[in-house]
Amino acid sequence: MLETIATFIDAHIAFFQVWGFIAIFVFMTIESSFIPFPSEVVMIPAGFMAARGELGSFGATGQLLIAILIGVLGSLAGAYANYFLSLKLGKPFLEKYGKWFFVKKAHLDRACEIFNKYGAMTTFICRLLPVIRQLISIPAGISRMKLSSFTFFTALGAGIWSIILALVGWIIARETGDISYLELVVKGKAMAASKLPLVIGCAVAIVALYIAISRLTMREKN
């Protein structure tokens, strides 16, 4: 799928250069919703274009920061769509009709299992994992997770992932000359994947620290 989408965008790259930040928001919203859409084809080129000053008149660094911010906002918009639809529709409806929303029952069950086992922090960790990234918002909505917590953990996870992809695109732009959209995405995806274990390890460490501090705080209150 990634290669197909990248090839399509490569053929219409002028459109995406014109619409810039709007395109980033729209496609990151889609990526974070029910619809399967790889974020690599959005944020890696966003970082690449920012490095070359093709996203506006804010300077390369300014364009990069704005692209990341808009990527996070788009991710939140898509996650909210999943959250509120799941909250209103419930799991039985999604199990029965989820296939019409690109939600496979096996993936839904796995997302619910992870959320029920590890709690709210999964909305942070799972934003860094393929496939489960989009679906973890569903059990959060079904369980009526506190919206403020959902927003914080989702934005944190989406922010880290958006930063990684955008910086990969930025680095490639600084190291290479002309490169096709497809080559950029494939190369960038491989670079991001090579760093993912380290990122997940750091995320787990953050979660462990958060839990330890929370328990210590509760113990002191008691």
N, C-alpha and C positions, 0 to 999 in steps of 0.2 A: 504493500500500500504506500509506504513512504516514497519509494522510487516513482510510483505512478503520479502521486501528488506533486512531487518535486519536478517531474518532467513537465506536468501541466503548467505549473507556476513559471518554470523556465521559459515556456513559450509565451507567457503573458507578463513577463517581468516588468515591463514598462508600466503596467497598471498598478502593480504593487509599489513601485517607486513613487508614483504620483500620490497614492492614497496613504502610503507610509504608516503613520501611527494608528489611523483608523483601521487599516487592514490588520495590524498587530492585535488590536483589541478584539475585533470581530473573530479572527481565527483562534485566538487564545480562549475566547468564550466558548467557541465550538469545541475546542480541544478538551475543555474542562467539563463539558456537559455529557449527555448520553452518547453523543455521536463520536465514533472513534476517529480521531484526527491527531497525527503526531505533532507534538510541540516543536520537534527538531526542525520542521520545515518552516517554522515561524521565527523562533527566537535566535537560532544560529544565523540566518540571513539578516535579522535585525541588527545583531552585533556587527556583522560584516559590513552592512551598509552604513551603520553609524561610524565605524572606523574610517570610512571613506567619505564621510560628510554628505551622504545621500538621503538623509532623513529630515532635512530642514536647515535652519540657519542658527542653530544653538551651539555650534562647535561640536567636534567629535565626541568629547566626553559628555557634554550636555545631552546630545542625541542618545548616547548609550544609556544614561541614567533615566531619561524619559521613556525610552523603549522598554527598559526593565520595569519601570513603574506601571506603564500601560499594560505590559504583559501580565503583571500580578493582578491588576484590576480586571482584566479580561478573564483570568483564571477564577477570580472570586465571583464574577458574574455567572460563569458557567456552573461553578460549584453551588451557588445559591439556587440556580434553576433545579439542579438535582436535589438539593436539600428540601426545598419547599414542595416540589412535586412528590417526593417520597413521603414527606410529612402528611400531605393531603391524601395521597392515593393508598399508602400502606404497602406492606410486603406482599400480601396475597395477590393484590392487583398486579404488582410488578412481576411476580412469579408466573402469573398467567399470561400477561400481555407484554412482558418486558422485551420479548423478541422483536416487537414492532418499534421499540426504542433502542435497538442495538444492544440490549442487555441480556446476555446469556444467563440462564438460570444457574449454571455451575459457577460463573464468575460472581453473580449476586450472592449466592450462598457462601462463597469463600470470603467475600468482602464483609458480610454480616458476621461470619465466624471470627474473623480477625478483630473486628470492632468490638464484638461482645466479649472476647477474651482479653483484649489489651486496653480497651476503653478509649477515651477521647483523644489521647496522644497519637492514636493511629492516623488521625486526620492530618497530622504533621508528617510522620514517617512515611506514610503511604503515598504522599504527594511526590516522593522521589522514586517510586517504583512503577515500571511499565504496567499497563492493563488495569491494575488495581487503582492507579492514580485517579482516574475519572470516577470510579465506582464507589470509593470510600465515602463520598458525600451521601450516598443513598442510605446506608445504615445509620449515619448520623441524623438524617432527617427522620427515619423510621423511629428511632429511639428518642426523638425530640431533644437532641443535644442542645445545650444552652447556646443561643446564637452568637453571643459575644465570644465564647470559647471556640466555637466552630470557625468564626471569622479569623480570630487570632492565629490558630494553628494552621488553618488552610493558607492564609496569607504568608505565614512563615515558611511553610514547605514550598509553596508556589514561588515565593521570592528566591529561595535558595536555588531551585531548579532553573528559574528564569535567568538568574545571574550566571550560573554555570554555562548555560547554552549561549547566552549573549557574549560572554567572555571568550568562549571557544570561537565564535564567529569573528570576534575582534582580533584574536590572535592569528587566525588564518588570514585575515585581511592584511595584517602587518607582515606576514611571512611569504605571501604569494602574490603573483600578478593576476592576470586574467584567469578566471575559473568559472566553469558553468555552475548553474544553480544546483544541479543534481550532484556534481562532484563536491561542491561545498557542503551540502547536507550529508552526504555519505561520509566524507572525511570528518566532518564535525561530530556526527553521531558516534563514530568510532572513538574520537578523542574524549567525548563526554562519558561514554561507557567505561573507558579505562579509568576514569576518576571516580566513578560511581561508588565502588566499594569503600573508598576512603570517605566520601561524603556521607554515606549511610552510617559508617562507623562513628563519625563525628556527631551525626544526628542522634544515634543511640546514646552516645555519651551525654549529650544535652538532655535527653529524656531522663536518663538515670540521675543526673545532677538535679533536675527539676523535682523528681520524685523524692530524692533524699532531702532536699531543702524543704519540701512540703511536709514530709513526715517529721522533720526536726521542728518545724514551726508548730505543727499540731501538738507535738509532745510538750513543747514549752508552754503552749496555751493550757494544756491539761494540767 
